[in-house]
Amino acid sequence: MKLIKSGKIILALVLSLPTGYAGAAQTTSVSIRGHVSQTNCRLTIPATVNLGALLRERLPATGDGGGSAPHYGVQMVDVSLDQCQAGQQYSLTVMGTPNSHDPGALANTSTGSEAAEYVAVSVWDGLSRLLSPNVTRSRTYMIDAAGHSTIQLGFVAVKTGAAPTNGVVSSTGQIRIDYL
């Protein structure tokens, strides 16, 4: 990993002391806060992806589609990086709990009698590459000359057993960006 110097932070404090009061003294506290990182990039991704209402008979399995994302029920979202250093390379990893029947998909975290069974959520890079949970990808992406990069991710509800049941599908995950 190489470190990139992204700039300097200069903090100037100007204190104004009261005049006309001999021997007056005053003490105050100052809170100083900052963040040091390898890059200045700003990550933008929707906080919620709504898969909508899906027919259980049409739910694909993760492997349906012959190496590309199944097309039924796909919701595409943009993951954008802005204000980055031009030419910076990075990788993207989906973090979360894998499904117990299909480790290539995020587990359905809905619980109780309203939860769908044998259903999970798979995540695809531009509909061409499955991003299995917690697996660091060898594929890298690059920030363009304007300091920007956008990747489309596809989110798909998939069946993980022969007979998915009706109910709620909910998954929670994180998108991790590693700057190389």
Secondary structure by P-SEA (a helix, b strand, c coil): ccccccbbbbbbbbbbbbcccccbbbbbbbbbbbcccccbbbbbbbccccccccccccccccccccccccccbbbbbbbccccccccccbbbbbbcccccccccccccccccccccccbbbbbbccccccccccccccbbbbbccccbbbbbbbbbbbbccccccbbbbbbbbbbbbbcc
